[in-house]
Amino acid sequence: MGIGASIFLIALGAILAFAVEFNIAGLDEKAVGIILMLAGAIGLAFTMLVVNRRDRGVVAEDRIVTRERDVY
């Protein structure tokens, strides 16, 4: 799950939990909203960990050391 999808889930969950009121038998919209917000937060944390770990790759540098000779 990417950063955009995680933020979308958090926003959708917040809308369902705090802004919308509807009644469907056997469904609590606030619980669904909180579950979506938690899923988005976990997805965001996981994505940030994976991206952070990917950026710490090993970088090898080849250095060529040359010396100048003194000519007399």
N, C-alpha and C positions, 0 to 999 in steps of 0.2 A: 504494500500500500504506500502510495507516495504522500508527499507533504500536502498537496492539493486535496486529495481524497480525504485525508485525515481532518483537515480544516473544514471541509464540507460536512463530514459527519458530526463534528463538534457543533457547527452552526445549525445543522438540521436538528440535532438533539436539543440544543438550547431553544430553538423555536418550538419544538414539540413540548418541551418541559415547561416553558414559561409563558408562551404567547398564544398558544392555540388551545381552544376548548372544544372537544367533540366527544361524542359518546358512541362507542362501539361495544356491544355486549361482550364482556370478558376481556377487554383490553383497556389497560390504563395508559393513557398517552404520556403521563409524566414519567412512568417507569420506562417506557420505550425511549423517551427522550434522554433519560439519564443513562440508559444502556448504550445508546448511540454516542453520547458524549464520552463515556468511558472507553468505548471501542476506538473512537477517534483519538483520544489522548494516548492510549496504548499504541496505536498505529503510528502516531507522531513520534513518540519516544523511541519506538523500534526503528523507524526510518532515520531519525537523527543519529542513533547509535551506529547503524549500518553505514550511513554517509560519513560519519566522523571516523569510523574505522577504515573506510576505503581511502580517505585522504591521508592516512598515515603510512603510505607505502614506503618501501625502502628506496632511496635514491642513491644510486652509485655514480660517483664522479671519477673519471679518469683524469689524473693530473700528470702532465708531462713536465718534469723538472729539468731545466737546462741551465748549465753554468757557462758564463762567458769566460773565455781564457784571456789571460793577460799576455799580450804580445810584446816582447821586448826587442 
